[in-house]
Amino acid sequence: MKKQTSIKNYWLRLKQHPVAYNVVLIVLVILALAIVSHIAMALGTRHGMRRTVPDFTGLRIDDAEYYASRRGLHIVVNDSLYVPAYPGGMVLDQLPKGGVDVKSGRKIYVTINSFSQKKVSLPYVAERSLRQAKNMLEMAGLTIAELVYVDDIATNYVLAEFYGNTEITPESRMMVEMGSGITLRVGLAGGAGVTGVPRLIGRSLPDAQSKIWESGLNVGKIEYDEGITMLNRNDARVYSQSLPAGGRTAYGSKVALVLTLDAEKVATAEAESSRRAQQLLDEQVSADSVADTEAVQQRAVQDGQAMQSAENGEDEFFQ
């Protein structure tokens, strides 16, 4: 009580000195604001409250949400993929990764496996050029399972379209899973022919596949370097192709691919592919030159023989 009375008396005496009173009042206000700001900041940043993020991959989304809430974390689904080998709703990836220390209340963004693949309308692409048919299928989210070449008057003209063993007609109203492969029966004039092999090194898998189909070829076996998963395949690039870029091969031939995440591998393969393509070009130019020379020589021999025959005929006439 005496202490409270002394403080009160001190405050009353201080009021009698306006300058000192205002200075003390300002200091007290500043201290109060500083204390309030410190408390607010500590609460806002949850100072000292750290959590180690669990590894949620492999868990179902409802289980992941339960364990996250018990640790003061929040699960947010920001993407989904469809991987048939895994159950629907399973967490495939997360950010931040498991084992990272974060503040309480942090959001954990996860990618889950879809329960079913999205279905799309299958377009009718027959009676069009191969390029047009390929573009229509890609726009619908579909791929080409195989190009089957048959004798026809027009090369790379799509004669028929199949989903499995079912032929698609203009009246077909079929819904198929996104990513499904469609078989195309394509014409080939003369029943034989060759096409150029595109350069695929450095391309993503969808881009490489598109170039292969566009060239009248089929996609062969696809292999991946170790460490490539369903989640990072989009970042992988082709570093090996079974048929050399710039070469020639029969329509419908298969091109096998190997992909990697190693940029150095890709750069080395690109340099070798460029060197090989130039070599093939030089060989082709040389072969064309030899063929042209032989054709000229053969034509000269034929002309000489014709002139000789004419002269012999003329001599016989005068005799």
C-alpha contacts under 8 A as a table, 3 or more apart, distances in Angstrom:
res1	aa1	res2	aa2	distance
1	M	4	Q	5.16
1	M	5	T	6.21
2	K	5	T	5.02
2	K	6	S	6.14
3	K	6	S	5.14
3	K	7	I	6.28
4	Q	7	I	5.19
4	Q	8	K	6.18
5	T	8	K	5.03
5	T	9	N	6.11
6	S	9	N	5.04
6	S	10	Y	6.03
7	I	10	Y	5.02
7	I	11	W	6.12
8	K	11	W	5.08
8	K	12	L	6.22
9	N	12	L	5.05
9	N	13	R	6.17
10	Y	13	R	5.15
10	Y	14	L	6.08
11	W	14	L	4.95
11	W	15	K	6.31
12	L	15	K	5.22
12	L	16	Q	6.88
13	R	16	Q	5.34
13	R	17	H	7.39
14	L	17	H	5.43
14	L	18	P	7.48
14	L	20	A	6.86
14	L	21	Y	5.52
15	K	18	P	5.84
15	K	21	Y	5.54
16	Q	21	Y	7.85
17	H	20	A	5.61
17	H	21	Y	5.97
18	P	21	Y	4.95
18	P	22	N	6.08
19	V	22	N	5.32
19	V	23	V	6.27
20	A	23	V	5.13
20	A	24	V	6.17
21	Y	24	V	5.28
21	Y	25	L	6.09
22	N	25	L	4.91
22	N	26	I	6.05
23	V	26	I	5.19
23	V	27	V	6.28
24	V	27	V	5.14
24	V	28	L	6.20
25	L	28	L	5.15
25	L	29	V	6.23
26	I	29	V	5.12
26	I	30	I	6.20
27	V	30	I	5.14
27	V	31	L	6.18
28	L	31	L	5.11
28	L	32	A	6.13
29	V	32	A	5.06
29	V	33	L	6.18
30	I	33	L	5.13
30	I	34	A	6.14
31	L	34	A	5.07
31	L	35	I	6.20
32	A	35	I	5.18
32	A	36	V	6.17
33	L	36	V	5.11
33	L	37	S	6.02
34	A	37	S	5.14
34	A	38	H	6.11
35	I	38	H	5.16
35	I	39	I	6.25
36	V	39	I	5.20
36	V	40	A	6.12
37	S	40	A	5.05
37	S	41	M	5.99
38	H	41	M	5.17
38	H	42	A	6.09
39	I	42	A	5.14
39	I	43	L	6.22
40	A	43	L	5.15
40	A	44	G	5.98
41	M	44	G	4.94
41	M	45	T	5.97
41	M	46	R	7.98
42	A	45	T	5.39
42	A	46	R	5.51
42	A	47	H	4.97
43	L	46	R	4.95
43	L	47	H	6.81
44	G	47	H	7.90
45	T	103	K	7.68
46	R	49	M	5.42
46	R	103	K	6.76
46	R	104	S	6.72
49	M	103	K	5.97
49	M	104	S	5.91
50	R	101	D	6.35
50	R	102	V	5.56
50	R	103	K	4.58
50	R	104	S	5.77
51	R	71	R	6.93
51	R	72	G	7.76
51	R	101	D	5.45
51	R	102	V	5.29
51	R	103	K	5.83
51	R	104	S	5.88
52	T	98	G	7.60
52	T	99	G	5.67
52	T	100	V	5.57
52	T	101	D	4.36
52	T	102	V	6.26
53	V	96	P	7.48
53	V	97	K	7.13
53	V	98	G	5.00
53	V	99	G	5.27
53	V	100	V	5.44
53	V	101	D	6.18
53	V	102	V	6.95
54	P	68	A	7.86
54	P	97	K	7.99
54	P	98	G	4.76
54	P	99	G	6.04
55	D	97	K	6.80
55	D	98	G	4.08
55	D	99	G	6.97
56	F	59	L	5.67
56	F	64	A	5.81
56	F	91	V	6.53
56	F	93	D	7.91
56	F	94	Q	7.21
56	F	98	G	7.17
57	T	90	M	7.43
57	T	91	V	4.82
57	T	92	L	5.32
57	T	93	D	5.77
57	T	94	Q	7.00
58	G	90	M	5.83
58	G	91	V	5.44
58	G	92	L	6.41
59	L	63	D	6.29
59	L	64	A	6.01
59	L	90	M	5.50
59	L	91	V	5.61
60	R	63	D	5.39
60	R	64	A	6.23
60	R	89	G	5.46
60	R	90	M	4.27
60	R	91	V	5.99
61	I	64	A	5.01
61	I	65	E	6.15
61	I	89	G	5.65
61	I	90	M	5.89
61	I	91	V	6.06
61	I	112	I	7.36
62	D	65	E	5.12
62	D	66	Y	6.30
63	D	66	Y	5.08
63	D	67	Y	6.30
64	A	67	Y	5.33
64	A	68	A	5.98
64	A	75	I	7.38
64	A	91	V	7.92
65	E	68	A	5.09
65	E	69	S	6.12
65	E	74	H	7.00
65	E	75	I	5.66
66	Y	69	S	5.35
66	Y	70	R	6.51
67	Y	70	R	5.23
67	Y	71	R	6.66
68	A	71	R	5.25
68	A	72	G	6.37
68	A	73	L	4.84
68	A	74	H	5.94
68	A	75	I	6.71
69	S	72	G	5.01
69	S	73	L	5.26
69	S	74	H	6.13
70	R	73	L	7.44
71	R	104	S	7.61
72	G	104	S	5.33
72	G	105	G	5.26
72	G	106	R	7.70
73	L	104	S	6.16
73	L	105	G	4.75
73	L	106	R	5.30
73	L	107	K	6.08
73	L	108	I	7.09
74	H	105	G	6.42
74	H	106	R	6.27
74	H	107	K	4.71
74	H	108	I	5.93
75	I	107	K	5.87
75	I	108	I	4.92
75	I	109	Y	6.11
75	I	110	V	7.03
76	V	107	K	6.52
76	V	108	I	5.93
76	V	109	Y	4.80
76	V	110	V	6.17
77	V	80	S	7.80
77	V	109	Y	5.80
77	V	110	V	5.02
77	V	111	T	6.06
77	V	112	I	7.13
78	N	109	Y	6.08
78	N	110	V	6.09
78	N	111	T	6.19
79	D	110	V	6.96
79	D	111	T	4.74
79	D	112	I	6.61
80	S	111	T	5.15
80	S	112	I	4.78
80	S	113	N	5.52
80	S	114	S	5.77
81	L	111	T	7.30
81	L	112	I	6.42
81	L	113	N	5.00
81	L	114	S	5.57
82	Y	113	N	5.34
82	Y	114	S	4.93
82	Y	115	F	7.34
82	Y	116	S	6.74
82	Y	117	Q	5.85
83	V	86	Y	5.78
83	V	113	N	6.33
83	V	114	S	7.52
83	V	230	M	7.83
84	P	87	P	7.33
86	Y	90	M	7.17
86	Y	113	N	7.11
87	P	90	M	6.01
87	P	113	N	7.03
87	P	115	F	7.18
88	G	112	I	7.77
88	G	113	N	5.19
88	G	114	S	5.15
88	G	115	F	3.93
88	G	116	S	7.23
89	G	112	I	5.60
89	G	113	N	5.14
89	G	114	S	5.96
89	G	115	F	6.20
90	M	112	I	5.34
90	M	113	N	5.31
91	V	94	Q	7.53
91	V	110	V	6.53
91	V	111	T	5.88
91	V	112	I	4.35
91	V	113	N	6.46
92	L	110	V	7.38
92	L	111	T	5.50
92	L	112	I	5.23
92	L	113	N	6.42
92	L	231	L	7.71
93	D	110	V	5.58
93	D	111	T	5.10
93	D	112	I	7.12
93	D	231	L	7.53
94	Q	97	K	5.69
94	Q	98	G	7.82
94	Q	108	I	6.72
94	Q	109	Y	5.57
94	Q	110	V	4.20
94	Q	111	T	6.27
95	L	108	I	5.79
95	L	109	Y	5.19
95	L	110	V	6.37
96	P	100	V	6.74
96	P	108	I	6.26
96	P	109	Y	7.29
97	K	100	V	6.24
102	V	106	R	6.64
103	K	106	R	5.86
114	S	117	Q	6.84
117	Q	177	E	5.95
117	Q	178	M	6.62
118	K	177	E	5.79
118	K	178	M	5.73
119	K	175	M	5.95
119	K	176	V	5.17
119	K	177	E	4.24
119	K	178	M	5.43
120	V	140	A	6.83
120	V	141	G	7.55
120	V	175	M	5.35
120	V	176	V	5.55
120	V	177	E	6.17
120	V	178	M	5.91
121	S	140	A	7.33
121	S	173	R	7.32
121	S	174	M	6.01
121	S	175	M	4.59
121	S	176	V	6.43
122	L	137	L	7.90
122	L	140	A	7.34
122	L	173	R	7.32
122	L	174	M	5.66
122	L	175	M	5.86
122	L	176	V	6.41
123	P	136	M	7.25
123	P	137	L	7.02
123	P	140	A	7.53
124	Y	161	E	7.50
124	Y	168	I	6.69
124	Y	169	T	6.60
124	Y	170	P	5.85
124	Y	172	S	7.87
125	V	128	R	6.31
125	V	132	Q	7.76
125	V	133	A	4.94
125	V	136	M	7.03
125	V	137	L	7.71
125	V	158	V	7.56
125	V	161	E	6.93
126	A	133	A	7.05
126	A	158	V	5.08
126	A	159	L	5.62
126	A	160	A	5.19
126	A	161	E	5.84
126	A	184	L	7.93
127	E	157	Y	6.86
127	E	158	V	5.47
127	E	159	L	5.79
127	E	160	A	7.43
128	R	132	Q	6.22
128	R	133	A	6.18
128	R	157	Y	5.99
128	R	158	V	5.57
128	R	159	L	7.94
129	S	132	Q	5.26
129	S	133	A	6.22
129	S	156	N	6.05
129	S	157	Y	4.64
129	S	158	V	5.86
130	L	133	A	5.09
130	L	134	K	6.01
130	L	156	N	5.35
130	L	157	Y	5.76
130	L	158	V	5.82
130	L	186	V	7.53
130	L	214	E	7.08
130	L	216	G	7.91
131	R	134	K	5.20
131	R	135	N	6.22
131	R	214	E	5.88
132	Q	135	N	5.21
132	Q	136	M	6.24
133	A	136	M	5.19
133	A	137	L	6.29
133	A	158	V	7.48
134	K	137	L	5.26
134	K	138	E	6.18
134	K	143	T	7.83
134	K	144	I	7.40
134	K	210	S	7.76
134	K	213	W	7.41
134	K	214	E	7.35
135	N	138	E	5.14
135	N	139	M	6.10
136	M	139	M	5.19
136	M	140	A	6.37
137	L	140	A	5.12
137	L	141	G	6.43
137	L	142	L	5.05
137	L	143	T	6.17
137	L	144	I	7.69
138	E	141	G	5.04
138	E	142	L	5.22
138	E	143	T	6.10
139	M	142	L	7.40
140	A	178	M	7.82
141	G	178	M	5.47
141	G	179	G	5.73
142	L	178	M	5.82
142	L	179	G	4.54
142	L	180	S	5.32
142	L	181	G	6.19
142	L	182	I	7.41
143	T	179	G	6.00
143	T	180	S	6.03
143	T	181	G	4.66
143	T	182	I	6.19
144	I	147	L	7.34
144	I	181	G	4.80
144	I	182	I	4.73
144	I	183	T	5.96
144	I	184	L	7.39
144	I	213	W	7.61
145	A	180	S	7.90
145	A	181	G	4.19
145	A	182	I	4.93
145	A	183	T	5.11
145	A	184	L	7.97
146	E	181	G	7.82
146	E	182	I	7.03
146	E	183	T	4.86
146	E	184	L	6.39
146	E	218	N	6.08
146	E	219	V	7.82
147	L	183	T	6.10
147	L	184	L	5.12
147	L	185	R	6.09
147	L	186	V	6.60
147	L	213	W	7.84
147	L	216	G	7.36
147	L	217	L	7.15
147	L	218	N	6.31
147	L	252	G	6.15
148	V	183	T	7.45
148	V	184	L	6.15
148	V	185	R	4.77
148	V	186	V	5.88
148	V	252	G	6.69
149	Y	185	R	5.93
149	Y	186	V	4.80
149	Y	187	G	5.63
149	Y	188	L	6.07
149	Y	251	Y	7.38
149	Y	252	G	6.60
150	V	185	R	7.07
150	V	186	V	6.22
150	V	187	G	5.21
150	V	188	L	5.77
150	V	191	G	6.65
151	D	187	G	5.75
151	D	188	L	5.09
151	D	189	A	5.92
151	D	190	G	6.35
151	D	191	G	4.64
152	D	155	T	6.96
152	D	187	G	4.78
152	D	188	L	5.25
152	D	189	A	5.07
152	D	190	G	7.13
152	D	191	G	7.26
153	I	187	G	7.09
153	I	188	L	6.86
153	I	189	A	4.75
153	I	190	G	7.29
154	A	157	Y	5.82
154	A	187	G	5.71
154	A	188	L	6.04
154	A	189	A	5.38
155	T	186	V	7.41
155	T	187	G	4.91
155	T	188	L	4.10
155	T	189	A	5.13
156	N	186	V	5.60
156	N	187	G	5.37
156	N	188	L	6.30
156	N	216	G	7.20
157	Y	186	V	5.50
157	Y	187	G	5.24
157	Y	188	L	7.86
158	V	161	E	7.61
158	V	184	L	6.55
158	V	185	R	5.89
158	V	186	V	4.47
158	V	187	G	6.41
159	L	184	L	7.56
159	L	185	R	5.50
159	L	186	V	5.50
159	L	187	G	6.56
160	A	167	E	7.26
160	A	168	I	7.54
160	A	184	L	5.95
160	A	185	R	5.05
160	A	186	V	7.24
161	E	167	E	5.80
161	E	168	I	5.50
161	E	169	T	7.85
161	E	182	I	7.09
161	E	183	T	5.92
161	E	184	L	4.75
161	E	185	R	6.30
162	F	165	N	6.23
162	F	166	T	5.38
162	F	167	E	4.36
162	F	168	I	5.59
162	F	182	I	5.96
162	F	183	T	5.04
162	F	184	L	6.35
163	Y	166	T	5.26
163	Y	167	E	6.46
163	Y	168	I	6.99
163	Y	181	G	7.41
163	Y	182	I	5.29
163	Y	183	T	6.40
164	G	182	I	7.40
164	G	183	T	7.46
168	I	172	S	5.95
169	T	172	S	5.21
176	V	180	S	6.92
177	E	180	S	5.76
188	L	191	G	5.49
188	L	192	A	6.72
188	L	193	G	7.52
189	A	192	A	7.00
189	A	193	G	7.91
190	G	193	G	7.63
192	A	250	A	7.47
192	A	251	Y	7.78
193	G	250	A	5.86
193	G	251	Y	6.38
194	V	248	R	6.10
194	V	249	T	5.07
194	V	250	A	4.25
194	V	251	Y	5.59
195	T	215	S	6.71
195	T	216	G	7.13
195	T	248	R	5.52
195	T	249	T	5.61
195	T	250	A	6.14
195	T	251	Y	6.00
196	G	215	S	6.83
196	G	245	A	7.91
196	G	246	G	6.17
196	G	247	G	5.85
196	G	248	R	4.66
196	G	249	T	6.55
197	V	212	I	7.73
197	V	215	S	7.03
197	V	243	L	6.96
197	V	244	P	6.81
197	V	245	A	5.13
197	V	246	G	5.42
197	V	247	G	5.44
197	V	248	R	5.93
197	V	249	T	7.02
198	P	211	K	6.70
198	P	212	I	6.89
198	P	215	S	7.17
198	P	245	A	5.23
198	P	246	G	6.31
199	R	244	P	7.75
199	R	245	A	4.60
199	R	246	G	6.99
199	R	273	S	7.71
200	L	203	R	5.67
200	L	208	A	5.51
200	L	211	K	7.66
200	L	238	V	6.55
200	L	239	Y	7.99
200	L	241	Q	7.03
200	L	245	A	7.32
201	I	237	R	7.33
201	I	238	V	4.94
201	I	239	Y	5.04
201	I	240	S	6.47
201	I	241	Q	7.27
201	I	266	V	6.96
201	I	269	A	6.82
201	I	270	E	5.81
201	I	273	S	7.42
202	G	237	R	5.20
202	G	238	V	5.16
202	G	239	Y	6.21
202	G	266	V	5.93
202	G	267	A	7.77
202	G	270	E	6.89
203	R	207	D	5.99
203	R	208	A	5.67
203	R	237	R	5.28
203	R	238	V	5.56
204	S	207	D	5.32
204	S	208	A	6.06
204	S	234	N	6.89
204	S	235	D	7.21
204	S	236	A	6.22
204	S	237	R	4.76
204	S	238	V	6.36
205	L	208	A	5.08
205	L	209	Q	6.04
205	L	234	N	7.62
205	L	236	A	7.56
205	L	237	R	6.80
205	L	238	V	6.95
205	L	259	L	7.84
206	P	209	Q	5.15
206	P	210	S	6.16
207	D	210	S	5.15
207	D	211	K	6.36
208	A	211	K	5.17
208	A	212	I	6.23
208	A	238	V	7.76
209	Q	212	I	5.06
209	Q	213	W	6.29
209	Q	219	V	6.43
210	S	213	W	5.34
210	S	214	E	6.06
211	K	214	E	5.02
211	K	215	S	6.28
212	I	215	S	5.29
212	I	216	G	6.71
212	I	217	L	5.30
212	I	218	N	6.33
212	I	219	V	6.65
212	I	255	V	7.52
213	W	216	G	5.16
213	W	217	L	5.21
213	W	218	N	6.07
213	W	219	V	7.56
214	E	217	L	7.37
216	G	251	Y	5.55
216	G	252	G	5.95
217	L	251	Y	5.78
217	L	252	G	4.49
217	L	253	S	5.25
217	L	254	K	6.02
217	L	255	V	7.23
218	N	252	G	5.63
218	N	253	S	5.82
218	N	254	K	4.53
218	N	255	V	6.28
219	V	222	I	7.99
219	V	254	K	5.37
219	V	255	V	5.22
219	V	256	A	6.27
220	G	254	K	4.83
220	G	255	V	4.87
220	G	256	A	4.21
220	G	257	L	7.10
221	K	255	V	7.55
221	K	256	A	4.71
221	K	257	L	6.38
222	I	256	A	5.91
222	I	257	L	4.96
222	I	258	V	5.91
222	I	259	L	7.83
223	E	257	L	6.30
223	E	258	V	4.70
223	E	259	L	6.36
224	Y	228	I	6.39
224	Y	258	V	5.64
224	Y	259	L	4.89
224	Y	260	T	6.12
225	D	228	I	6.18
225	D	258	V	7.41
225	D	259	L	6.23
225	D	260	T	5.19
225	D	261	L	7.62
228	I	231	L	7.92
228	I	232	N	6.12
228	I	233	R	6.05
228	I	236	A	7.57
228	I	260	T	7.44
228	I	261	L	7.36
229	T	232	N	5.51
229	T	233	R	5.92
230	M	233	R	5.53
231	L	234	N	7.48
232	N	235	D	5.55
232	N	236	A	7.00
233	R	236	A	5.15
235	D	261	L	6.71
236	A	259	L	5.79
236	A	260	T	5.10
236	A	261	L	4.80
237	R	259	L	5.10
237	R	260	T	5.50
237	R	261	L	6.45
237	R	266	V	7.16
238	V	241	Q	7.48
238	V	257	L	6.55
238	V	258	V	5.71
238	V	259	L	4.26
238	V	260	T	6.47
238	V	266	V	7.07
239	Y	257	L	7.76
239	Y	258	V	6.07
239	Y	259	L	5.69
239	Y	260	T	6.69
239	Y	265	K	6.62
239	Y	266	V	4.94
239	Y	269	A	5.59
239	Y	270	E	7.40
240	S	257	L	5.74
240	S	258	V	5.10
240	S	259	L	7.08
240	S	269	A	6.99
241	Q	244	P	6.66
241	Q	255	V	6.48
241	Q	256	A	5.66
241	Q	257	L	4.76
241	Q	258	V	6.66
242	S	255	V	5.55
242	S	256	A	5.10
242	S	257	L	6.58
243	L	247	G	7.38
243	L	255	V	6.00
243	L	256	A	7.70
244	P	247	G	5.71
244	P	273	S	7.28
244	P	276	R	7.38
244	P	277	A	7.28
245	A	273	S	6.65
245	A	276	R	7.58
245	A	277	A	5.73
246	G	277	A	4.96
246	G	278	Q	7.88
246	G	280	L	6.48
246	G	281	L	7.02
247	G	277	A	7.27
247	G	280	L	6.40
249	T	253	S	6.88
250	A	253	S	5.80
260	T	263	A	7.84
260	T	265	K	7.61
260	T	266	V	7.59
262	D	265	K	5.40
262	D	266	V	6.61
263	A	266	V	5.09
263	A	267	A	6.21
264	E	267	A	5.11
264	E	268	T	6.22
265	K	268	T	5.26
265	K	269	A	6.13
266	V	269	A	5.07
266	V	270	E	6.05
267	A	270	E	5.11
267	A	271	A	6.37
268	T	271	A	5.32
268	T	272	E	6.39
269	A	272	E	5.12
269	A	273	S	5.96
270	E	273	S	5.00
270	E	274	S	6.13
271	A	274	S	5.22
271	A	275	R	6.31
272	E	275	R	5.08
272	E	276	R	6.11
273	S	276	R	5.09
273	S	277	A	5.98
274	S	277	A	5.09
274	S	278	Q	6.21
275	R	278	Q	5.28
275	R	279	Q	6.27
276	R	279	Q	4.98
276	R	280	L	6.21
277	A	280	L	5.13
277	A	281	L	6.17
278	Q	281	L	4.97
278	Q	282	D	6.15
279	Q	282	D	5.14
279	Q	283	E	6.19
280	L	283	E	5.04
280	L	284	Q	6.10
281	L	284	Q	5.06
281	L	285	V	6.14
282	D	285	V	5.11
282	D	286	S	6.10
283	E	286	S	5.05
283	E	287	A	6.05
284	Q	287	A	5.00
284	Q	288	D	6.04
285	V	288	D	5.08
285	V	289	S	6.11
286	S	289	S	5.04
286	S	290	V	6.23
287	A	290	V	5.14
287	A	291	A	6.07
288	D	291	A	4.99
288	D	292	D	6.04
289	S	292	D	5.09
289	S	293	T	6.20
290	V	293	T	5.09
290	V	294	E	6.12
291	A	294	E	5.12
291	A	295	A	6.08
292	D	295	A	5.05
292	D	296	V	6.24
293	T	296	V	5.16
293	T	297	Q	6.18
294	E	297	Q	5.06
294	E	298	Q	6.01
295	A	298	Q	5.09
295	A	299	R	6.03
296	V	299	R	5.05
296	V	300	A	6.14
297	Q	300	A	5.05
297	Q	301	V	6.25
298	Q	301	V	5.08
298	Q	302	Q	6.18
299	R	302	Q	5.06
299	R	303	D	6.09
300	A	303	D	5.03
300	A	304	G	6.06
301	V	304	G	5.02
301	V	305	Q	6.10
302	Q	305	Q	5.05
302	Q	306	A	6.12
303	D	306	A	5.04
303	D	307	M	6.18
304	G	307	M	5.11
304	G	308	Q	6.10
305	Q	308	Q	5.02
305	Q	309	S	6.12
306	A	309	S	5.10
306	A	310	A	6.19
307	M	310	A	5.03
307	M	311	E	6.18
308	Q	311	E	5.12
308	Q	312	N	6.17
309	S	312	N	5.11
309	S	313	G	6.14
310	A	313	G	5.08
310	A	314	E	6.18
311	E	314	E	5.04
311	E	315	D	6.25
312	N	315	D	5.16
312	N	316	E	6.30
313	G	316	E	5.21
313	G	317	F	6.29
314	E	317	F	5.07
314	E	318	F	6.52
315	D	318	F	5.36
315	D	319	Q	6.27
316	E	319	Q	5.08
